[in-house]
Amino acid sequence: MDHLPQDPFMLVSSINMLLRDGEFDTLESLCCNFDKEPEVIKSYLHSYGFVYSEHQRQFRPTGYDQ
């Protein structure tokens, strides 16, 4: 993968896949590889209803843990 998708749903899927498949061990290392700031990604996806779970190392829909 040369770049991260712009579409928020494709972005969530891509990030979760890269973390799940072991391409990257943290969101920070993934973001560094693609020259993105983790907080910018988190904020962008939060505006579309997703939050990052450090424990599960994936983006999930807001409220998944309630």
C-alpha positions in Angstrom: 0.0 0.0 0.0 1.6 3.3 -1.1 -0.8 5.7 0.7 -3.7 5.7 3.0 -7.2 6.1 1.5 -9.1 9.3 2.0 -12.5 7.7 2.4 -13.1 7.3 6.1 -14.6 3.8 5.9 -11.8 2.6 3.6 -9.3 4.3 5.9 -10.7 2.4 9.0 -10.6 -0.9 7.1 -7.0 -0.3 5.8 -5.6 0.7 9.2 -7.3 -2.1 11.0 -6.0 -4.6 8.4 -2.5 -3.3 8.6 -2.5 -3.5 12.4 -4.2 -6.9 12.5 -1.9 -8.5 9.9 1.2 -7.4 11.8 2.5 -4.9 9.2 2.8 -2.4 12.0 2.8 -2.9 15.7 1.3 0.5 16.7 -0.9 3.1 15.2 2.0 5.5 15.7 4.4 3.4 13.6 1.8 3.1 10.9 1.2 6.8 10.8 4.9 7.5 10.8 5.3 5.3 7.8 2.6 7.2 5.9 3.7 10.6 7.1 0.5 11.2 9.1 0.0 12.4 12.6 -1.9 9.8 14.8 -4.0 12.5 16.5 -5.1 13.9 13.1 -6.2 10.4 12.0 -8.0 9.8 15.3 -9.8 13.2 15.1 -10.7 12.7 11.4 -12.2 9.2 12.1 -13.9 10.4 15.3 -15.9 12.9 13.2 -17.2 9.8 11.3 -18.1 7.9 14.4 -15.0 5.8 15.1 -12.7 5.7 18.1 -9.3 4.0 18.5 -9.0 1.2 21.0 -5.4 1.0 22.3 -6.2 -2.4 23.9 -7.5 -3.9 20.7 -5.3 -2.0 18.4 -8.1 -1.1 16.0 -10.7 1.6 15.2 -14.2 0.7 16.4 -17.6 2.4 16.1 -18.1 5.0 18.8 -19.9 3.5 21.8 -18.7 -0.1 21.1 -17.6 -0.4 24.7 -20.7 0.9 26.4 
